Amino acid sequence: MKYCEIRRFLNLTTSVIFTMLLAVSLSSFGQENSDSSSPLGVEVEQVNINHADANTIARVLDGVGMSRAEAIVNFREEYGDFADVEDLLLVRGLGEVTLRNNQDRISFD
């Protein structure tokens, strides 16, 4: 191979690698610190568990129906605000799997 052919090959290879790195970089831009997105980058609705009514809780949380949402509100009114997801385990009928599946939908602000 001649020098100019090697140089052309290296330039082309460098351009291809740069383009691939740029594409990967742009596809993940802004996803690192997104608190309200799923692993696929899709925005999910959140509910403030300390202020929402039962209808909103039932609508936003997967696997939580109206009776369980009312239990959350009743527990909150009787014992006070929830500090974290683990506190929700004190509500009768709420399990770890349901809370794990909804952890990105629950806020406490």
N, CA and C atoms as a LAMMPS dump frame, in Angstrom:
ITEM: TIMESTEP
0
ITEM: NUMBER OF ATOMS
327
ITEM: BOX BOUNDS ff ff ff
-5.0000000000000000e+02 5.0000000000000000e+02
-5.0000000000000000e+02 5.0000000000000000e+02
-5.0000000000000000e+02 5.0000000000000000e+02
ITEM: ATOMS id mol type element x y z
1 1 1 N 0.838 -1.184 0
2 1 2 C 0 0 0
3 1 3 C 0.879 1.241 0
4 2 1 N 0.476 2.185 -0.72
5 2 2 C 1.207 3.432 -0.782
6 2 3 C 0.813 4.311 0.409
7 3 1 N 1.681 5.253 0.687
8 3 2 C 1.472 6.174 1.798
9 3 3 C 0.135 6.906 1.687
10 4 1 N -0.205 7.409 0.518
11 4 2 C -1.452 8.166 0.361
12 4 3 C -2.669 7.26 0.536
13 5 1 N -2.575 5.978 0.162
14 5 2 C -3.685 5.045 0.368
15 5 3 C -3.865 4.747 1.853
16 6 1 N -2.764 4.586 2.555
17 6 2 C -2.821 4.351 4.008
18 6 3 C -3.42 5.557 4.709
19 7 1 N -2.996 6.725 4.298
20 7 2 C -3.512 7.962 4.902
21 7 3 C -5.015 8.108 4.644
22 8 1 N -5.469 7.833 3.426
23 8 2 C -6.9 7.877 3.108
24 8 3 C -7.684 6.867 3.955
25 9 1 N -7.126 5.66 4.078
26 9 2 C -7.773 4.617 4.886
27 9 3 C -7.905 5.07 6.341
28 10 1 N -6.849 5.627 6.906
29 10 2 C -6.881 6.096 8.292
30 10 3 C -7.861 7.25 8.464
31 11 1 N -7.918 8.157 7.533
32 11 2 C -8.87 9.268 7.594
33 11 3 C -10.312 8.762 7.557
34 12 1 N -10.563 7.814 6.675
35 12 2 C -11.902 7.245 6.565
36 12 3 C -12.281 6.504 7.843
37 13 1 N -11.363 5.708 8.358
38 13 2 C -11.609 4.966 9.596
39 13 3 C -11.863 5.912 10.756
40 14 1 N -11.066 6.946 10.858
41 14 2 C -11.25 7.938 11.918
42 14 3 C -12.609 8.617 11.793
43 15 1 N -13.007 8.946 10.591
44 15 2 C -14.312 9.586 10.372
45 15 3 C -15.458 8.671 10.778
46 16 1 N -15.361 7.408 10.438
47 16 2 C -16.409 6.44 10.792
48 16 3 C -16.502 6.295 12.302
49 17 1 N -15.367 6.151 12.973
50 17 2 C -15.365 6.006 14.434
51 17 3 C -15.919 7.262 15.094
52 18 1 N -15.503 8.431 14.634
53 18 2 C -16.004 9.679 15.186
54 18 3 C -17.518 9.785 15.018
55 19 1 N -18.022 9.433 13.862
56 19 2 C -19.467 9.496 13.6
57 19 3 C -20.228 8.555 14.517
58 20 1 N -19.69 7.359 14.729
59 20 2 C -20.353 6.39 15.615
60 20 3 C -20.365 6.894 17.049
61 21 1 N -19.253 7.435 17.51
62 21 2 C -19.19 7.967 18.878
63 21 3 C -20.13 9.154 19.055
64 22 1 N -20.206 10 18.056
65 22 2 C -21.106 11.139 18.112
66 22 3 C -22.561 10.685 18.174
67 23 1 N -22.915 9.677 17.402
68 23 2 C -24.284 9.159 17.403
69 23 3 C -24.643 8.585 18.761
70 24 1 N -23.734 7.825 19.366
71 24 2 C -23.98 7.249 20.687
72 24 3 C -24.102 8.358 21.721
73 25 1 N -23.245 9.34 21.633
74 25 2 C -23.27 10.45 22.576
75 25 3 C -24.579 11.231 22.482
76 26 1 N -25.017 11.519 21.274
77 26 2 C -26.251 12.279 21.089
78 26 3 C -27.483 11.487 21.505
79 27 1 N -27.452 10.175 21.337
80 27 2 C -28.62 9.367 21.697
81 27 3 C -28.813 9.298 23.203
82 28 1 N -27.743 9.466 23.981
83 28 2 C -27.871 9.406 25.429
84 28 3 C -27.844 10.786 26.076
85 29 1 N -27.785 11.854 25.269
86 29 2 C -27.712 13.212 25.783
87 29 3 C -28.939 13.545 26.615
88 30 1 N -28.722 14.01 27.846
89 30 2 C -29.817 14.452 28.699
90 30 3 C -30.533 13.347 29.44
91 31 1 N -30.095 12.114 29.332
92 31 2 C -30.78 11.023 30.018
93 31 3 C -30.125 10.653 31.334
94 32 1 N -28.925 11.14 31.611
95 32 2 C -28.204 10.733 32.807
96 32 3 C -28.912 11.129 34.092
97 33 1 N -29.474 12.331 34.14
98 33 2 C -30.051 12.848 35.37
99 33 3 C -31.56 12.984 35.32
100 34 1 N -32.182 12.246 34.487
101 34 2 C -33.633 12.344 34.362
102 34 3 C -34.297 11.516 35.443
103 35 1 N -34.88 12.193 36.456
104 35 2 C -35.493 11.492 37.579
105 35 3 C -36.835 10.879 37.238
106 36 1 N -37.515 11.422 36.271
107 36 2 C -38.863 10.955 35.991
108 36 3 C -38.952 10.208 34.668
109 37 1 N -37.899 9.485 34.341
110 37 2 C -37.974 8.698 33.125
111 37 3 C -37.651 7.254 33.424
112 38 1 N -38.201 6.39 32.625
113 38 2 C -37.946 4.972 32.762
114 38 3 C -36.606 4.652 32.127
115 39 1 N -36.117 3.4 32.266
116 39 2 C -34.842 3.038 31.637
117 39 3 C -34.841 3.258 30.128
118 40 1 N -36.002 3.287 29.497
119 40 2 C -36.068 3.505 28.063
120 40 3 C -36.13 4.983 27.708
121 41 1 N -36.084 5.854 28.714
122 41 2 C -36.098 7.286 28.46
123 41 3 C -37.481 7.86 28.258
124 42 1 N -38.524 7.11 28.549
125 42 2 C -39.894 7.568 28.372
126 42 3 C -40.341 8.238 29.673
127 43 1 N -40.881 9.439 29.561
128 43 2 C -41.362 10.155 30.732
129 43 3 C -42.53 9.404 31.372
130 44 1 N -42.512 9.309 32.697
131 44 2 C -43.618 8.693 33.416
132 44 3 C -44.225 9.732 34.346
133 45 1 N -45.515 9.627 34.534
134 45 2 C -46.206 10.539 35.432
135 45 3 C -45.868 10.173 36.867
136 46 1 N -45.683 11.182 37.688
137 46 2 C -45.405 10.96 39.103
138 46 3 C -46.567 11.458 39.94
139 47 1 N -46.667 10.889 41.147
140 47 2 C -47.693 11.298 42.086
141 47 3 C -47.014 11.589 43.427
142 48 1 N -47.359 12.728 44.006
143 48 2 C -46.865 13.045 45.344
144 48 3 C -47.749 12.296 46.32
145 49 1 N -47.199 11.268 46.899
146 49 2 C -47.951 10.349 47.743
147 49 3 C -48.444 11.02 49.03
148 50 1 N -47.823 12.141 49.399
149 50 2 C -48.218 12.843 50.623
150 50 3 C -49.291 13.907 50.403
151 51 1 N -49.645 14.181 49.145
152 51 2 C -50.643 15.216 48.884
153 51 3 C -51.764 14.778 47.949
154 52 1 N -51.548 13.72 47.192
155 52 2 C -52.52 13.304 46.18
156 52 3 C -53.759 12.669 46.808
157 53 1 N -54.88 12.82 46.108
158 53 2 C -56.096 12.144 46.544
159 53 3 C -56.083 10.699 46.028
160 54 1 N -57.023 9.911 46.489
161 54 2 C -57.076 8.488 46.145
162 54 3 C -57.253 8.268 44.644
163 55 1 N -58.059 9.093 43.988
164 55 2 C -58.27 8.948 42.539
165 55 3 C -56.955 9.098 41.772
166 56 1 N -56.168 10.089 42.14
167 56 2 C -54.899 10.328 41.46
168 56 3 C -53.926 9.19 41.717
169 57 1 N -53.853 8.727 42.943
170 57 2 C -52.952 7.623 43.286
171 57 3 C -53.319 6.379 42.485
172 58 1 N -54.611 6.059 42.435
173 58 2 C -55.062 4.871 41.699
174 58 3 C -54.785 5.007 40.203
175 59 1 N -54.907 6.198 39.675
176 59 2 C -54.69 6.418 38.243
177 59 3 C -53.215 6.312 37.861
178 60 1 N -52.325 6.834 38.701
179 60 2 C -50.909 6.92 38.348
180 60 3 C -50.136 5.637 38.666
181 61 1 N -50.454 5.003 39.769
182 61 2 C -49.675 3.839 40.18
183 61 3 C -50.198 2.556 39.549
184 62 1 N -49.299 1.795 38.959
185 62 2 C -49.652 0.509 38.372
186 62 3 C -49.915 -0.518 39.465
187 63 1 N -50.995 -1.241 39.325
188 63 2 C -51.316 -2.301 40.278
189 63 3 C -51.947 -1.812 41.567
190 64 1 N -52.301 -0.528 41.619
191 64 2 C -52.945 0.043 42.805
192 64 3 C -54.334 0.499 42.394
193 65 1 N -55.331 -0.195 42.932
194 65 2 C -56.711 0.157 42.634
195 65 3 C -57.249 1.189 43.609
196 66 1 N -58.518 1.471 43.468
197 66 2 C -59.14 2.51 44.289
198 66 3 C -59.121 2.163 45.781
199 67 1 N -59.399 0.926 46.139
200 67 2 C -59.436 0.57 47.562
201 67 3 C -58.049 0.681 48.194
202 68 1 N -56.999 0.295 47.462
203 68 2 C -55.64 0.399 47.999
204 68 3 C -55.222 1.869 48.06
205 69 1 N -55.622 2.66 47.082
206 69 2 C -55.314 4.091 47.094
207 69 3 C -55.994 4.776 48.284
208 70 1 N -57.227 4.385 48.569
209 70 2 C -57.924 4.935 49.739
210 70 3 C -57.232 4.517 51.028
211 71 1 N -56.691 3.294 51.065
212 71 2 C -55.946 2.841 52.243
213 71 3 C -54.692 3.681 52.446
214 72 1 N -54.035 4.063 51.348
215 72 2 C -52.847 4.926 51.443
216 72 3 C -53.228 6.283 52.023
217 73 1 N -54.304 6.867 51.51
218 73 2 C -54.751 8.18 51.997
219 73 3 C -55.17 8.088 53.466
220 74 1 N -55.919 7.053 53.832
221 74 2 C -56.355 6.892 55.226
222 74 3 C -55.161 6.718 56.161
223 75 1 N -54.18 5.925 55.75
224 75 2 C -52.975 5.717 56.565
225 75 3 C -52.245 7.043 56.749
226 76 1 N -52.104 7.8 55.665
227 76 2 C -51.42 9.092 55.707
228 76 3 C -52.134 10.062 56.642
229 77 1 N -53.474 10.086 56.574
230 77 2 C -54.241 10.993 57.431
231 77 3 C -54.141 10.602 58.901
232 78 1 N -54.029 9.307 59.166
233 78 2 C -53.957 8.843 60.553
234 78 3 C -52.557 8.968 61.149
235 79 1 N -51.518 8.66 60.351
236 79 2 C -50.158 8.583 60.885
237 79 3 C -49.209 9.67 60.383
238 80 1 N -49.634 10.462 59.428
239 80 2 C -48.768 11.517 58.908
240 80 3 C -48.115 11.141 57.592
241 81 1 N -47.329 12.064 57.07
242 81 2 C -46.705 11.899 55.753
243 81 3 C -45.727 10.732 55.723
244 82 1 N -45.567 10.19 54.527
245 82 2 C -44.594 9.14 54.278
246 82 3 C -43.249 9.801 54
247 83 1 N -42.181 9.226 54.548
248 83 2 C -40.84 9.776 54.339
249 83 3 C -40.135 9.132 53.147
250 84 1 N -40.417 7.849 52.919
251 84 2 C -39.789 7.145 51.802
252 84 3 C -40.648 5.953 51.388
253 85 1 N -40.218 5.257 50.348
254 85 2 C -41.001 4.149 49.801
255 85 3 C -41.215 3.045 50.834
256 86 1 N -40.231 2.806 51.674
257 86 2 C -40.358 1.753 52.684
258 86 3 C -41.513 2.016 53.645
259 87 1 N -41.806 3.291 53.917
260 87 2 C -42.935 3.63 54.797
261 87 3 C -44.256 3.13 54.214
262 88 1 N -44.354 3.077 52.892
263 88 2 C -45.586 2.617 52.251
264 88 3 C -45.845 1.131 52.498
265 89 1 N -44.815 0.382 52.88
266 89 2 C -44.998 -1.034 53.204
267 89 3 C -45.864 -1.212 54.447
268 90 1 N -46.02 -0.162 55.233
269 90 2 C -46.871 -0.221 56.424
270 90 3 C -48.353 -0.209 56.082
271 91 1 N -48.678 0.199 54.866
272 91 2 C -50.072 0.212 54.417
273 91 3 C -50.477 -1.22 54.089
274 92 1 N -51.516 -1.673 54.724
275 92 2 C -51.984 -3.054 54.527
276 92 3 C -52.325 -3.292 53.048
277 93 1 N -51.74 -4.363 52.504
278 93 2 C -52.018 -4.745 51.13
279 93 3 C -51.013 -4.251 50.111
280 94 1 N -50.127 -3.349 50.498
281 94 2 C -49.081 -2.884 49.571
282 94 3 C -47.836 -3.726 49.789
283 95 1 N -47.351 -4.32 48.726
284 95 2 C -46.18 -5.177 48.831
285 95 3 C -44.958 -4.586 48.173
286 96 1 N -43.845 -5.275 48.384
287 96 2 C -42.573 -4.813 47.844
288 96 3 C -42.576 -4.768 46.323
289 97 1 N -43.197 -5.746 45.678
290 97 2 C -43.198 -5.792 44.215
291 97 3 C -43.946 -4.596 43.642
292 98 1 N -45.109 -4.29 44.188
293 98 2 C -45.883 -3.143 43.713
294 98 3 C -45.098 -1.852 43.891
295 99 1 N -44.458 -1.702 45.026
296 99 2 C -43.687 -0.481 45.278
297 99 3 C -42.45 -0.411 44.396
298 100 1 N -41.794 -1.53 44.186
299 100 2 C -40.62 -1.553 43.309
300 100 3 C -41.021 -1.174 41.878
301 101 1 N -42.17 -1.674 41.431
302 101 2 C -42.63 -1.374 40.079
303 101 3 C -43.057 0.082 39.912
304 102 1 N -43.338 0.767 41.019
305 102 2 C -43.82 2.143 40.963
306 102 3 C -42.847 3.159 41.554
307 103 1 N -41.656 2.754 41.906
308 103 2 C -40.749 3.667 42.611
309 103 3 C -40.431 4.93 41.819
310 104 1 N -40.44 4.84 40.493
311 104 2 C -40.168 6.039 39.693
312 104 3 C -41.407 6.906 39.515
313 105 1 N -42.553 6.436 39.973
314 105 2 C -43.806 7.195 39.873
315 105 3 C -44.171 7.891 41.184
316 106 1 N -43.476 7.566 42.258
317 106 2 C -43.809 8.083 43.589
318 106 3 C -42.846 9.184 43.975
319 107 1 N -43.404 10.325 44.401
320 107 2 C -42.568 11.409 44.929
321 107 3 C -43.076 11.774 46.311
322 108 1 N -42.226 12.449 47.064
323 108 2 C -42.548 12.809 48.456
324 108 3 C -42.426 14.301 48.705
325 109 1 N -42.187 15.103 47.677
326 109 2 C -41.975 16.551 47.825
327 109 3 C -43.244 17.242 48.246
